[in-house]
């Protein structure tokens, strides 16, 4: 069923910002916007096309596909918002409420599917002999053992990590950036808190984190709601 998108413009165009704050790492500053040559900036139909691309990108990032959008209603909503002679079907408050509910319902449905996929993956993964499972449901695999001390929840630690979804999608990696991070262990997701306290300094573990030990029902940057997470973590130091 196509979503009635007239409400999008009746409520005013919105944009979605997606940025992952790494586990314990301060959010990175947004990159400086490029300087636009005003003489070369889109004009007329070019502007309309560019604006349509931005709207489409935002909707796609929120989980919608092209066939979900009723383009006739989309244009009607645009006209209602901009043409004083056209009476909108609803006021802006009602439009915003409908937009919010639509996306909340979409996110809830996607979250249920993600939770089931994660549970199935972890159930199979737990059958591998090299994988250990804790009482909380955290799974871990020792890639390299360390010889130093183990951190407590009150310690600050320095680590390298590489994070992926269960399908292999990389969502964050200090390894790829070439820069380890330091953070208070008590400030990160529960799967990291538990997993890192199992690790001696110098160890490298692979952590398989259920959704309830990760970000749960919250989407975080490139991490969809209710996602199981996989991290390769190397504990470099206790600071």
N, C-alpha and C positions, 0 to 999 in steps of 0.2 A: 504494500500500500504506500502510495506516495504521500510524503509529509506535506501539509499545507504550509507553504513557506511565505505566504503573504504576511504572516505575523512577524517574520524576521525583520522586515522593513518597517512595519508599523511600530515595532519596538525600537527601531534604530539598528543599524549594522553594528555587529560586535566582532571583535577579533579574539582569538585564543592564543595565549602565550604558553609554550611548553618549554620548560627548562628543568633538567635534573640536578638537584642538589645532591652531590655525591655523599656517601655514607660518612657523616661527620665533617665533610669538607664544606667550607663556605661557598655559597653560590657564586659562580663566576660572573663578573661584570659583563653586561651585554656588549657585543662588539660595536665599535663606533659606526654609525650609519654612513654609507658612502655619500660623497658630495654629488648632487644631481645637477647636471647641466640643464638649466631651465629651458634653454632653447631647444634641447633635444627631448624634453619631457613629453610624455604622451599627450596628445591633444585630440579633441573630438572623439571619434569612434575608437581611436587607439586607447584613450583613457577609459572608455567604457569596457573595452576588452580586458585591460589590465586590472580594473576594479573587479570584474567578473572572475578573473583568475584568482585574485586574493580571497574573494568570498568562497570560491570553490575549494581552495586549499584549506581554508578554515573548517569548512563543513566536512571535508574528507578526513582531516585530522581528528575530528570528533566522531568519526565512525560512519559517516553517511556516504552513500554512493550516488552517482549521477541519476540513476533511475529512481532513487528515493525522493527526488526533488520534482515537484510539479512546476515546470518553468512558466506555465501560463499564470498560475497563482503567484509565483515569485514576482513576475512583472506587474501583476495587479497590485501586490503589496507595495512595490516600489512606487508605483504611480500614486497610490493612496497616501503614502508618506510625504510625497513631494508636491502633489497637485492639490491646491486648496479647494478646488471644485469637486474633488472626489471624496466621498464620505468613507472613512475606514470602517471595516466590519467590526472592529473592537478598538478599545483605547490602548494606550501604550502599556499600562499596568497589566491588563489582561493578556496582551501579546507577550510581554516578558514572562509572565507566569506560565503561559503555554509553552514557550520556548524552553524554559527551565525544566518543566515536567517532561517534555519530549526527550531531552538529552539525559535527564536522570533515568528515565525508563530504558533508554538505549544502553547507558552505562551499566545499569543493573543487569540487563540481559547478557551483555558481554562479560560482565564479572562472573556470572553464574557459569558460563561456558569455560572461562579461564580457570576457575576453581576446579572444575571437573577434570580438565586437561592436566592441571598440576597434580591433582591427587592420583590420577592414573599413572602419570610419569613417575612419581615418587614411589608408588607401590611396586612398579617394575624395577626401578633403580635399587630399591632396598634388597632385592634378591641377589644382587651381585656380591660375591664374597668379600671384596675389598671395601665395601661400603658399610660403615657403622651407623647405627641409628640410636639417638638418645631418647630419653623418656619424653621429651617435649615434641619429638617428631623430627628434629634436626637430623640431617644425614651428612656425614663427612667421610672424606677419603684422604688418607695421608699420601701426599705426593713426595714429600721430603721431610724427614724428621729433624727437629732442632735439638740443641743441647743446652740452651739457656733457660732462664726462669720463665714462668708463665704469668701473664698479667692478671690483675684483679679488676673488678668492675670500676674501681676508683682510679685506675692508672690511665695515663695518656700513652698511646701506642703509635708507632710509625709502621706503615704497611705499604706494600704494593698489592694491587688487586686488578682483576679482570672480571667484569660482570656481564652475564648473558641471560637471556630468557631460555626456556627449555627447548625452543626451536633453533637456538644458536645465535639469535639476534643480539649483537653487542649493544648494551645501553650505556655503559660507562667503563672506563679503563684507565687507571693511573699508569699502567704498563704502556699503553698506546701513547699516552701523553709524555712518557719518559720522566715522570715526576711523582715520587711516592708522597703520601699524605700522612699527617699526624692529626690525631683527634682524641678527645676523652672517650674512653670506651663506653661510658654510661650514656653517651649522646647519640648512639647509633641504633639501628634496628635490632630486635631481640636475637635474631639469628646470628648476627655478628657478635653480639655481646657473649652469647653462649659459646659460639665456635672459637673465638679468639682466646677465651679463657682455657680452652683445651690445648692450646698451641704453645710449645716452648719457643723462645726466640730463635730465629733461624729456620723454623719450620715453614713448610708450604702445604696447605690443605686445600681441598676442593670442598666447598660447602654447598649443600643442596637444601635450600631454605623454603619450607612451606609458606603459603601466603600469610598465615596468621602469625608467623615469625618475621615477616617482611613488612610490606606496606599495606597488607590487608586489602580492604575495600577501596583504599585511596589509589588513584592513578598518580604516578610520579614521573614526570618527564616522559621518557620513552617506555616506561613500565606501565602496562595496563593494570587496571584494578584486579585484585585477586590472583596475581601472578606468582607462581613458584619461581624462585631465582637460583641461579648458579653462580658462585663466585670462586675463582682461584685466588687465594689470599696467602701472601708471604709476610710473616711477622718479622720485621727488620729490627725493631728495638722497642724497649719499654722506656719511656721518657719521664 
